[in-house]
């Protein structure tokens, strides 16, 4: 027989797993709860002649008790994090060397790429969100209006999951790898009601709209910073080669206020600005990761 604390239904199992994962990253909790519910529902469906309590008793010896599953997820998460982590870079006590070591930090480059990519994704998400809302409002007077609205919300949740994978890959913020779990045994109208009252549905929609203004800001900062830094590094070098007669620059070239002796200082300024851009990109990537986690991860209550 099952002990008093053993779960006798899938819902009790999930509640105990949720309690065992208390304090862990919400994205990890979402993944664990989704995997557990999917596995448990499948096992119950494959044993129609047995009660949920009997199936769960059998599962405890294979899939594991909630506490064991929680420990397994913690171990796996730590292993994956260690495998994906880059080798620690030596930290120089010299603040100047520490500042310019950003050039060897690959996370700064992936965050910079995220800033450049965010304009395209922002336009896509904003277009989907605004078009979906407008069409849903216009079709609501017809019989197809409400089903279309539900389909639109499902698309938003799917895009939110895809965006989470992009955010995790480029900024390093842990995001869900599974959709938010929902009961598959409840009547369809109850599942629809759960989706409509789920905070995650509306925060994901708000994120879709927010990505466009954020994408414009990110893209502008990234392109302007890269253009200024690159120009200050490359242009004086070409100008010096032109003065040395090694290359020929066609057309009129005017450089006011800069002597050949000032070229190294201009190049150094370009290197400094480029380093600042990389530092800013890494900070923006970390900040956006917090925004995405707050809006795209379903809170586990």
Secondary structure, DSSP 8 states (H G I E B T S, - for coil): ---TTS--SHHHHHHHHHHHTTTS-HHHHHHHHHHHHHHHHHHHHH-TTS-HHHHHHHHTTTT--HHHHHHHHHHHHHHHHHHHS-------SSHHHHHHGGGG-HHHHHHHHHHHHHHHHHHHHHHHHHHHHHHHHHHTTSTHHHHHHHHHHHHHHHHHHHHHHHHHHHH-----SS-----SSS-HHHHHHHHHH-HHHHHHHHHHHHHHHHHHHHHHHHHHHHHHHHHHHHHHHHHHHHHTTSS---S----TT--GGGHHHHHHHHHHHHHHHHHHHHHHHHHHHHHHHHHHS----
